[in-house]
Amino acid sequence: MSTRPLAVVILAAGKGTRMKSDKPKVMHEVAGKPMVNWVIDAAAKLNPDKIITVIGPQMPDLEQAVAPYDSVVQNDRNGTGGAVKCALSKLKGFDGDVLVLLGDCPLLSTKTLKALVKAKNKDMLTRLSVLGMEIANPTGYGRLILSADGSVIDIREEKDANAKEKLINIVNAGAFCIEGGKLEYWIKRIKNNNAQGELYLTDLPKIAASNGAVCALTLCSNPDEAMGCNTRNDLAHLEKTMQRQLRAKLMQSGVTLHDPDTVYVHYDTKVGIDTIVEPNVYFGPGVKIEKNVYIKANSYFEGCVVKQGATIGPFARLRPDTKVEKDARIGNFVEIKKSTIGARSKIGHLAYVGDCKMGEDVNFSAGAITVNYDGFQKHQTVIGKGVMVGSNVNLVAPVSIDNGAFIAAGSTITENVPADALSIARDAAEIRQGWAARYRKMKEAAKRKKMQKKKAS
């Protein structure tokens, strides 16, 4: 790796017309993170002196997403060469290498970027390098025209390529490393005499060659890395590829995925060793799963922490600000939000727990819920250690159930329950002998009367 100063310019001004979206193309997410931020993260690991993102006009969300790094607006979307030209104002006096990347290539790795920078600095004659890839079907890509020694002497966009050039299967992957001292001079020599009438950054190898400079080629070992995005189909392909990579990292780190293709992972998902994940599990943003957790099928996680030894699911939903302590068990069709579930506590099935602080060794039975919303505000339920909450119980917050208390099934609790007490809050049963028979007789008589009336009419 060169010790020369390094600046990174990320091209992200495109509106993404084919995405049919109101937001900038590079703001579409892959594994929960905007594409442009994946590119920034890969580049930042090179420890560059500066990162500059070229954005389009009226893109405040994109400007905020790339902060605290600099951004510059490309008002005239006149091609990749025009985009880099906009960034020159941020590179005044910079004497180092300039890495130019596309903001819609989220799979680019830091390893590949290092290789591109290294290729640019292999000898005194090499003033720039380009990232290429060898693919079976080059349709849609710019073709790399190589000299006898393997250096790049030109890049021909497909719309400008002749029949022979279209047969070339070594193509432009869109990333360049350019000597900063030459960049402004070369950029200003780019002309728009092409089929698109745009300023192509891909003209640089030809311009550099005419100036006696060599353009080195770095081949991308995995073409997926250079995959860009123009359509929703492309976005789905990127998502699928990223998910495959993230799942592989989890398994390499000691996590068991029974059916990896059915598990969705967010970019910041953390899962500890010896955790087992059954099929059809979704990890949203901000999820941390400790070691030795068992996650059963069809469960959903978002913004939560699950401690060592817990069992979750199947069909469980853990919403933001939920913390499940060690060895707790969350079962079928249980939803938890903004709550702490104490160690070894059990919520077996068909329950809702929201805005609750639950102690250790609690049994929260089927059909029980915390009633946390009064129509205007949320209120908290506090449940102590060793509490038994019976089936179909409503705990109307704010309410506190002290250690060791029992709540009888079917109760609606609106007052605090002291330690070791039994609370029963339900009406006494009323049995009306013969009521059902009389009710059926009345209904049948009404039905006959209706039919008679219909016949008479």
N, C-alpha and C positions, 0 to 999 in steps of 0.2 A: 504493500500500500504506500502510495506517495505521501511525503510529508508536506507537499505543497498546500497552500491555503485552498479551501474548497467552498464554493457557493452552489446552492441548488436552486434551480428555477423550475417550478411546477406549472404546467399549462392547464388551466382549469376554467377558461372563459366561455366554453361552449354551452349553449342553451340546451343541447340534447333534444332537438326537434323530434327525432324519431322515438324518443322515450314518451312523447305525448304527456308532458308533465309541466306543472307551473314552477317547479323548483329546478335549480341548476343540476345538470347531469351528474356531476361529481358528488353531489350531496345525497344521492341515493345510496342506501346502506347495504353493506355486505356483512353478514354476521353481526348486525347491530351497529356498525361503525360506518360513517360516510366514506366512500371510496377514496376521496382525497386525503383523508386522515390516515388511511392505511399507507398511502404513498409517503406522506410526511413522516410517519413513524419509522418506515424502513430507511429513509434518507437521514433522519435525525441520529440514527445509530452510527453514522459515519463521522459524527461530531463536526459538521460543517461550520464555517464561520457565519454563514447566513443562509436562510431559506426564504425564498421569495415566491409567492403564488400569484400568477396572472389570472385575474378574475374578470368577469364581464360587468357592465354597468348595472346598477340597481340589484346587486346581489349581497345584501347585508348579512344574510344568514351564512353565506359562504365566507365572507370576510371575518365573521365572528368565529366560524369553525376552524379557520387556519391560524387564528391568533394564538399565541403572541407573536408569531412570525409575520414578517412584512407581506403586504399584498399590494398589487398595482393593477389599475383598471385598463383593460383593452377596450376602448370605445369602438374602434373600427375592427370588426372581426374579419380580418383580411388574411387569415392563415397562421400557421405555426411560426413562420418567420416573423410576421408582424407581432405575434404574441411575445416572442423573445425580445424583439426590438423595444417593446413597452417596458421590459424589465431592465433595460440598459441604464435607466436613470438611477436604479438602486445598486448598480455595479460600478459606478464612477470610481476610478482609481483602484479597482480590485485587480490584483496581480496574482492570479492562481487559476485553478481549474473550475469550470462551470459545468455542472451536471444538469442537463435538461431532461425532465421527465414529464410524462403525460399523467394528468390527475385521475384518469379513469382506468388505471391499471393497478388495482389493489393487491394483486398477487406477487408483484415484484419483490424479491428478497434482497436483504442487505448484502448477502454474499454475491449476488449477481451484480449489484451496483459497485461493489468493491472491485470486481473483475473488470468492469467497464472503465473505472478510473485507472486501474493498473495498466490496462492496455494502452490508454492514451499516453502514459508516461514510460513506455517501454524503451524509447530511444530519443535522441535529439531531433530527428526528422518528423516524428509522429506528433502532430498538433491537435488531433481530435480522434475520437473513437465512436463507433456506432454499435448499438446492440442489434443483433440479427437473430433469426431463427430459421431452421430448416424444416419445412413442412411439406406434406404430400400434396395438399391443395392450396396453392398460393393466391387463389382468387381473392381480390379485394385489397391485397397488400402491395406496398411499393417494393419493387425488385431491387436487390443489391447487385450492382455491376462491379465485378472484381477484376483486378489486374492479375498478371501471371503470378505475382508473389502473394496473392491473397488479400491485399489491401483493397479498400473500397474506393473506387474512383467516381462513382455516380450512384444515385438512387432514382429510379424511374417510377413515378406514380403510375398505377395501372391505367388510368385514363390517358396517359401520355405514352404508354409502352407500345412497341410494335409487337408483331406476332411472335418473333423469336424471343424477345425479352420477357414476354408473358409466360414462357416455358421455364424460366428460372424459378427454382423453389427455395432459394435463400432470400429471405424477405426482411424488410425493415420492421423492427419491434418498437420503434418510436423513441428510444432513449439515446442521448448523446452525451459525451464528455468533451468539452471544447476548451482550448487554451483561452483564458480570459483576456489576455493581451491582444488576441487576434479577433475576438468575437465581434466587437462593434464594427471593425473594418469589413469583415466578411458579411455580416448581416446587412450592411448598407449596400452591398453589391448584389443582393438577391433581387431578381426581377419577377414580375408576375405574368410572364409570357408562357402560360400553360393553359390547359383546358378549363381549369377552375378560375383563372384570373386572380390567383392568390399568391402570397409570398410563402414559398415552401421552405421550411428549415432543411428539408432533404436536399436542397441545392448545395448545401455547405461542402460535402466531399468534393464535388466538381470544382467549386470555387477555390477550395483549399489546394486541390491538385494543381490548378493553374497558377497557384502562388508558391509551388514547390513543396507543399506540405503533404504529409502522408496521413490517411485516415485508416486507423486500425479497425478490425472487425472482432467483436466478441460475440460468440454464439451462445445463445441461451440454451442451457442443457435441457430445460423443461419448457416447451413452448407455452404451457399453461400460464407460466409467470407473466408473459407479455400480453395475455388476453385483455383486450379492452372492452368497452361497453358502449354500444350505440342504441340498443333496443332493449325492451323488457325481456326478450328471450336471452340476450347476452347477459343481462343482470341475473337471470335465473341460473345460467351456466356458471357464472362467477360464484354465486351463492353455493351451488352444489360442490364446486371445486374447493372453496374455502372451508365448507363444512367437513369435507373429507380430510382436509389437512388438520383442522382443529380436533376432530375425533381421533385421528392418528396420534396426535400429541398427547391426548388424554390417556390412550391405551399404552403408549410408550412410557408414561409416567406412573403406571401401575393401577389404572382404572379398568374394570371389566365392563364392556358394552356388549350385551347379548346380541343385539342386532344394530350395529353402528349406523346403518343407513336410515334408521327411523328415529335417531336421537338428534335433536337440534341444539346446537351449542352457540352461546353468545361469545363475542370476542373476549369478554372479561370473566368468563365462567372459570371457577376454581373448584377442582374436585380432588379430594385426598386419596391416598393409596388404599387399595383393597376395598374401595367402594364398588358396588355392583349396580349397574343400571339396566333395567329391563327395557323392552321395546316401547316406542312411542312416548318418549319423554322430552319435554321442552324446557330448556334452560334459557330464560330471558336475562335482562341486564341485572348486574349486581348480585349474582348468586355465588355463595361459598358453601361447599359441601366438604365436611371434614372426612377423615379416614373411617373405613369400616362402616359406612352407611349403606343400607340396602334400599334402593329406590325401585319400587314396583311399577308395572306398566301404566301408561296413559296418565302420567302425573305432570303437573305444570308448576314451574318455579320462577319467581321474579323477586329480586331485591330482598333475599332472605339468607339466613345462615342456618345450617343444619349441623349439629354437633356429632361427635364420634358415637358410633354404635346405634344411631337412630334408624328406625324403619319408616318409610314413607310410601303410602299408596296401597293398592292401585287406585287410580282415579282421585288423587289428592291434588289440591290447589293451594300452594303457599304464595301469598301475595306480599307486597313490599312491607318492610319493617317487621318481618316475622323472624323469630329466633326459636329454634327447636333444640332443647338441651339434650345432653347425653342419654342414650338408651330410651328416649321417648318413642312412642309408636303413634303414627298418624295413619288412619286407615281409609277405607273406601268412602268416596264422596264426602270428604271433609274439606272445608275451606277455612283458611286461617289468614287473618289480616292484622298487621300492626299489633302483634301479640308475642309474648314470651311463654313458651310451653316448658314447664319444669322437667328436670331429669326424671326418667322412668314414668312419666305421666302417659296416659293412654286416651286417645280420642279415636275410638274404633271405627265409627261409621256414621254417615248421615248427620253431620253436625256443622255448625258455623260458630267460629270463635273470632270475634273482632274487638280490638281495643281492650285486650285482656292481659293481665299479669297472673299467670297460673303457676302455682308452686309445684313441688316435687310430689310424685306418687299420687297424682289425682286420677280418678276415673271419671271421664266425661262421656256419658252414655249416648246411645242412639237417639237422634232427634232433638238433642239439647242444643240450645243456642244462647249466645250473649246478645241481648237486645241493646245495641250500642247507640242507636240514632233516634232522637226524639222528633225528627222533622226539621230541626234547626241546627243542633249541635251533636257531636259525638261524645260519648261518656265512657268511662273505664269501669271494667269489672275486675275485682281483685279476688283471686281464689287461693286460699292457703294450702299448706301441705296436707296430703292424705285425705283430701275431700272426696266424697262420693256424690256425683251429680247424676241423678236418675234419668231415665229416658223421658223425652218430650218435656224437658224443663225449659222455661224461659227465665233467664237471669236479666232483669231489667236494670240497666245501668243508669246512674252510678250505684253500685252495690258491692258489698264486701262479704265474702264467705270465709270465716276463720278456720284455722287448722282443725282437721278431723271431723268437720261437720258433715252431716248427711242431708241431701235434698231429695225429698220423695218424688217419685216419678209423677209426671203430669202437673207439677207445681209451677206457678208463676211467682217468682220471688222479687219483691219490690223493696224489701227491708233487709238490713244487714243481719247476718246469721252468726251467732257467737260460736266459739270453739266447742267441738264435740256435741253440738246440738243437732236435733232433727227438725227440719223445717218442712211443714206440709202446708201448701197453699192451693187448695182446690175445693170445689163445692162438693157437698155430700151427695151421693148417688140418690136419685129419685126413681122408683119403679112404679109404673102405672099399669096395673093388671088389665089385660085385654085390650089395651090401647091399639096395638098393631092390627088386631083382627077388625076392630071397628073402623080403623083408618082405611084398610083395604076395601071393606064393604062400602064405605062412603064413595071411594074412588070408582069402584065398579058400577055403582048406581048412577053416578054422574056420566060415566061413559055410555051406559045404555040409553040414558035420556038424550044424550047428544046424537046418537045413532037414529033414534026414533024421530027426532026432530028433522034430521036430514032426509029420512025416507018420506016424511009427510010433505016436505017441500018439493 
